[in-house]
């Protein structure tokens, strides 16, 4: 019931119908939710320009996941910020198009871009500690987010928030009534994922969502993200430096280096037939999760052996 209420309200004021309040027509599965065409981003320092993103182009259809992978400073997070309209004042769009649901959003006024964020484009960032105001309960923040985009009562918005906290495998009532600092890192990141998904966006941007988490907690967060994406059919742009996380989840992987997309293929093709030397280097550096589990098991076994030895020495020496 809560999702029916939310769907009713979220279609009242959408970007294409910004002036009239008419809903946007749904995209077919073959149409791109997001398309970048020769996007350029530069930094201005005095009279000099430094290009950070060079002619980047890719597209994501409904239900697809595209992973933008590269080392720190490669331009992947700058690209995501450009899509969201959240570039800092020192960075500027130097050309190209960002086409969302058939419209070049670079041409939109700031007011329309702000309405797009959250309602039609959800986002999860790597710093889960910054996802919520620390001294306001999680539930209150979720309800305020919902009601800022939709004309729902407090109880209706609370119902939506609880439903999505449950969807991300959290004890909904407890988390709803908790302060962010009372939650673990993994719980906060899953709550942030619920906040991003509860308005049922057409596109989710996940910018390094597991960087601040340990490996196993990060895997759990990504498993939840993948499940929700399959349930809702939204497109996902995943930003990562780690091929381990994206290889089994992404439909397409775009490898970025020095502001340029140097290779873009399906995940399977990239795994078997990577052409660019940088991609090959990333693949060789990629640890398997089975190896990580085995490492943890060996550490646990060594710790147990050390404890047994200490007990033996205490008893017989």
Protein Blocks (a to p, Z undefined) as FASTA:
>chain_A
ZZmmmmmmmmmpcfklmmnopacddddfkbcfbdcehiacdddehjbccdfbghiacddd
ehiacdddddehilmmmmmmmmnopacfkbccfbdjddeehiafklpcfklmmmmnojlm
ccddfblmlmpcfkbcfklmmmmmmmmmpccdfklmmmmmmmmmmmnopafklmmmpcfk
lpcfklmmmmmmmmmmmnopabdcdehkllmpcfklmmmmmmmmmmmmmmnopacddddf
bfklmmmmpmbdcddeehiafbdcdfklmmmmcfblklmmmmmmpccfklmmmmmmmmmm
mmmmmmmmmmmmmmmZZ
